[in-house]
């Protein structure tokens, strides 16, 4: 016992500087003991619900609906509280009110014929929302719930949620408070606040497994909402890193972003939401390509987002061609600077026979679908002419000066990474590159070799150089080039294919050249032993799960999103409208509660307007992946490990007070 005490005392003495700093927050034994008690109680609460989403691709309305509904979790709570005694239509209506309180509330109020009917509806709705809110708050400490309450009405909501009725009548007590809320004209505000609080408390953590940008109309709305979310992490996708490079001022990433945006007629978002000036690009495009046959450059369009005039399509197509040729020139330069990328042979402007109008791909020559290259010098195809140089300077300046884009990308760096591990789950967007034999593929960068987790760590570190290394430094350019490599490199863990065949798809009719061979990972991840080996590479036991995005699951062809004997789940089922025809669905999400891990399969979402008017939810199917033998508590999670360390430190602080090594500060607030 003496030896044990001596060891503990020695540890406290070693940590005395840290404990002295800790005493500033807990200036007495009483304060430290109080925190120990509350923390130990927190460890026995159920773990919070985690919500996983992937491949949002700018589809803001579907994202907002799934975020608001928590992939069906909110509706499950509504049904649980109200029960089948309440009609289905009423439950659907209340769920829609929770999803969209500001939009749905006026519609529901308008149905009330007079003040008496409205007051009755207010009373019934407020009481139902209070009961649902009490249910979702049951996983949280009262202190946590209080922190989530709005300042304007927090005290009253706290009373409604935590009142006890052993000594007084519940209906009378609630009736008095609710009646006073209605009488004082505060019912609308309280309904909205309760709806927002329910959504906040229903999901403890949101995980976004990559690809927020491109194709869909408003990635900026998605990022604005994520920045306001109470607890979120992001695993970068290849569509994200190229935008991160563009914001950093990388010319090749800027051209790539604009090429994709123009290909989907989404440049309005670039101009209106991010304030990027495309006037110089349009002028140059019209000057050189305005009279060309632009058939192959016409953008993909969505009838639901039209109509499109002939002039609109022409302006988009001519800029699409101009930025693509500029991009192909810059690709040659990046490939030259980075032999480690092993992309030699993809500098296609140098592989064109300008007299025969053919291009050499591999060992074969193919006729070009478009042979007009007025800005390309056959003697030096990668050289930019004066007009292109001006356009590029203006674009770099515009991307760098976009305040909103810089805010969004800084958020992606702060909350994002190549992979993330939490509560026994390994999250990444693309792949862990592998060989055909199932080993982790080895890559060589900057004189060192990397594979598996080390490769992912290297990619993360070098991606950060592209934004944070000093302006004008070699490290910054190296990082920006690497952000482009992560977008399309053959062993990029965010891309996972042999090549990005953009040039071939545009210029070559033969579809055999369009093939993008998937990394062997996408065959091996069906093997449970391989999935367990991946988990072990990241320090996780074989009972853990991999959550993967990036590759749409063709459910209509019978493909399952569950791989490797249940060790891996793919949650990109096709959020993007462009994928719906291929997949037959509109996305997967994952919900991990204290009792189950469940995959949610979603059907296409029509519109927020229709959802509000007709109480239309996304039709979803729930598939339980695993049911826990016992309810998972906070003490079983990564957060629990941190909290136990805090308890250990606080106990040492109490002992230090008792030994007189740290002097207590008198403060009545901390005296029991």
Secondary structure, DSSP 4 states (H G I P E B T S, - for coil): -HHHHHHHHHHHHHTHHHHHHHTTTS-SHHHHHHHHHHHHHHTTSBPPPEEEE---TT-HHHHHHHHHHGGGHHHHHHHHHH-TTS-HHHHHHHHHHHHTHHHHHHHHHHT--SHHHHHHHHHHHHHHHHHHHHHHGGGS-HHHHHHHS-TTTHHHHHHHHH---SSS-HHHHHHHHHHHHHHTT-HHHHHHHHHHHHHHHH-SEEEE-S--SSSSS-HHHHHHHHHH-SSEEEE--HHHHHHHHHHHT-HHHHHHHHHHHHHTT-HHHHHHTT----HHHHHHHHHHHTTS--GGGPPP--GGG----HHHHHHHHHHHHHHHHHHHHHHHHHHHH-GGG--TT--GGGGEETTTTEEEETTEEEE-S----TT-BTTBTT---HHHHHHHHHHHHHHHH-HHHHHHHHHHHHHEESEEEETTEEEESS---B-TTSSBPPEEETTEEE-HHHHHHHHHHHHHHHHHSPTT-HHHHHHHHHHHHHHH-TT-TTT-BS---HHHHHH---GGGG--PBPTHHHHTT-HHHHHHHHHHTT--TTSEEEE-SS---GGGT--SEEGGGTEEE--S--SGGGHHHHSSS-EEEEE-SSEEEEEEEPPP--HHHHHHH--PPPEEEEEEEE-SSPPBGGGSHHHHHHHHHHHHHHHHHHHHHHTSSPPPP-GGG--
